[in-house]
């Protein structure tokens, strides 16, 4: 009795398409997040190298504030 009811409910669930949009949304979102993480893995090392190469230049300059208030004079 319980098994027949379970099998009938399982069959109705498999034929139903009411949650298909949600499943599609979750799947597409997971793929987009996965691609984003893959891009980050490729891009982050290049950004770290660029940041470390411009760090000495930034530290040695007086910056915009020094030029605006006339610290150079």
Buried (B, 14 or more C-beta within 10 A) or exposed (E): EEEEEEEEEEEEEEEEEEEEEEEEEEEEEEEEEEEEEEEEEEEEEEEEEEEEEEEEEEEEEEEEEEEEEEEEE
